[in-house]
């Protein structure tokens, strides 16, 4: 695979992590958390707040689980050495 200039491929084991968390459908949230930590595009707290605000009423019960998955992905990026450094957004 050839990446465009300034692109970085980060292989996140999101499916396995979601399965380990007991939520196999949560891989997308894990990927988003890892992306946020890797790019520092926004503070994770704001992403969590936006997710909570955008959930329809019938999905609101998933907010805490989704927040935990976002944090799990961000934690993975930080511990794997893929988190953005301060001022590198």
C-alpha positions as CSV (number, residue, x, y, z in Angstrom):
1,X,0.0,0.0,0.0
2,X,1.3,3.4,-0.9
3,X,0.3,6.2,1.3
4,X,0.1,9.9,0.3
5,X,2.7,12.2,1.7
6,X,2.2,13.0,5.4
7,X,-0.1,10.0,5.8
8,X,0.5,7.5,8.5
9,X,-1.0,4.0,8.7
10,X,-1.6,2.9,12.3
11,X,-2.8,-0.7,12.6
12,X,-5.3,-0.6,15.5
13,X,-6.5,-4.0,16.7
14,X,-10.0,-2.5,17.2
15,X,-12.0,-5.6,16.5
16,X,-10.1,-7.7,19.0
17,X,-10.2,-4.8,21.6
18,X,-14.0,-4.5,21.1
19,X,-14.5,-8.2,21.6
20,X,-12.3,-8.2,24.7
21,X,-14.4,-5.3,26.0
22,X,-17.5,-7.5,25.5
23,X,-18.9,-5.2,22.7
24,X,-17.9,-6.6,19.3
25,X,-19.9,-3.9,17.6
26,X,-17.8,-1.2,19.2
27,X,-14.7,-1.4,17.0
28,X,-15.7,1.9,15.3
29,X,-15.7,3.7,18.6
30,X,-12.3,2.3,19.5
31,X,-11.0,3.4,16.1
32,X,-12.4,6.9,16.6
33,X,-10.8,7.1,20.1
34,X,-7.4,6.0,18.7
35,X,-7.7,8.6,15.8
36,X,-8.5,11.4,18.2
37,X,-5.5,10.5,20.4
38,X,-3.2,10.0,17.4
39,X,-4.1,13.3,15.6
40,X,-5.2,15.5,18.5
41,X,-7.9,16.8,16.2
42,X,-10.1,17.6,19.3
43,X,-9.9,16.8,23.0
44,X,-11.3,13.4,23.7
45,X,-13.7,14.9,26.2
46,X,-15.3,17.0,23.5
47,X,-15.7,14.0,21.2
48,X,-17.4,12.1,24.0
49,X,-19.7,15.0,24.7
50,X,-20.5,15.3,21.0
51,X,-21.3,11.6,20.8
52,X,-23.6,11.8,23.8
53,X,-25.4,14.9,22.3
54,X,-25.9,13.2,19.0
55,X,-27.3,9.9,20.2
56,X,-31.1,9.6,19.5
57,X,-33.2,8.8,22.6
58,X,-33.5,5.1,21.8
59,X,-29.7,4.8,21.8
60,X,-28.9,7.0,24.9
61,X,-28.4,3.8,26.9
62,X,-25.3,3.1,24.8
63,X,-23.6,6.4,25.8
64,X,-21.5,5.1,28.7
65,X,-20.4,2.0,26.7
66,X,-19.5,4.2,23.7
67,X,-17.6,6.6,26.0
68,X,-15.6,3.7,27.5
69,X,-14.8,2.4,24.0
70,X,-13.6,5.8,22.9
71,X,-11.4,6.0,26.0
72,X,-10.1,2.5,25.3
73,X,-9.0,3.4,21.8
74,X,-7.3,6.6,23.0
75,X,-5.6,4.7,25.8
76,X,-4.3,2.2,23.2
77,X,-2.9,5.0,21.0
78,X,-1.2,6.6,24.0
79,X,0.3,3.4,25.4
80,X,1.4,2.1,21.9
81,X,3.2,5.4,21.3
82,X,0.8,6.7,18.7
83,X,-0.6,9.7,20.5
84,X,0.1,13.2,19.2
85,X,2.5,15.3,21.2
86,X,1.5,18.6,22.6
87,X,1.1,21.2,20.0
88,X,1.2,18.7,17.1
89,X,-2.3,19.0,15.7
